Amino acid sequence: MLVASNVLMTFAWYGHLKLQEMKISTGWPLILIILMSWGIAFFEYCLAVPANRIGSRINGGPFSLVQLKVLQEVISLTVFTAIMMFMFKGESFHWNHFAAFACLVLAVFFAFMGD
């Protein structure tokens, strides 16, 4: 559910840029872009909120709130990277981006240590 919600959120946040690049939304007013993004984000929330409720120890799930958040950030970056490389061919990925990703993976490791 978190992966699917992050796919939707990536499209909510960055999809309008692809539409602009494709000359589909070039003349759209900003408010229309915002409303479109909110519409997509609604469905993202319909997945993210239950995923966090199910996954939280508060509701009998296996994860602490910190673990859920750190895990969500790594999922978010992974989904964003895949979508960016597939949809935005002009964007480049450099060594420092890989280093930043590795730091987030280490953050997950440390967040799950001792629990």
N, C-alpha and C positions, 0 to 999 in steps of 0.2 A: 504494500500500500504506500509506503514511503517513497519507493522508486517511482511509482505512477504519479504520486502527488508532485514529486519534483520535476517530472517531465512536464506536467501541466504548468507548474510555476515558472519553469524556464521559458515556456511559450508565452506565458502571461507577461513576463518581464522583458523578453528579448524578441519575441515573435514579430512584434510590430516593426522592428528594425529590418527583419527579413522581408516583410511585406513592403516596406519602403524601398529596399534594395531592388525588389522585383517590380517596382513602379506601380504597385497596387494601391498603397495608402498614401501616396505622396501628397495629395491635396487634403487629406483628412485633418480636421481640427484636433488639437491636442485632447480636448474633452472626449472626443469619440474614441481615440486611442486608449485613454484612461478607462472609459466604460467597457471597451472590448477586453482590456486586461483584467478588470474587475470581474467580468463575466467568466473568464477562464479561471481566475483565482477562486471563484466560488466553488467550482468543481474540485480544485486542488484542496481546498479546506474540507470538502466532503470526504476526502481520503485521508488527509493528514491528521485531522482531529481524532477520528476513530483509531487510526494507527497508533497515535500517542496514548490514547486511553487504554487500548489493548496492551500495548507494550510497557506501560508504566507499572512499577511495583505497587503504586497506590491502588491500582485496580487488579492486582494479582499477576501482573506481567513480570517478565524477567529483568527489566532495565530500570536503573535509577534515572532521575530526570537529567542529570549531567550526561549519563551514557546515551540517553535518547537524543539529546541535543548534539553531542559530538558526532554520533553516528549519522544523524540527519545532515549535518554539515558535510561530511565526507560523501554521502549519497548525493547531495546537492551538487558538489563540485564534480563528481564523476559524471553525473547526468549532464551537467552544463558542458563539460569538456567534450563528451561524445556528440552532443547536439551541435556545439560550436564547430567541431572538426567536420561534421557531416553537412551542415547547412551553410556555414559561413566560411567558404573556401579561402577567402582573402585574409582571414585572421590566421596569425601564426602562433605556434606553441613553442616556447623556448625552454632552455634548461632550467631557468629560474622558476618557471611555472611548474615543472616537474618537482623541483626542490620544495616549493610551497605545498604541493600535493603530498609529498612524502612527510612533511611536517604535520599535516592534518591526519595522515594515517598513524603517525606516532602519537598524536593526540588521542586517537581512539584507543590505541594500545595502553597508554597511561590511564585513560579514563576507566578502562576495564580491569586494570591491575588491582588486585586485592579485593575484588567484589565477588 
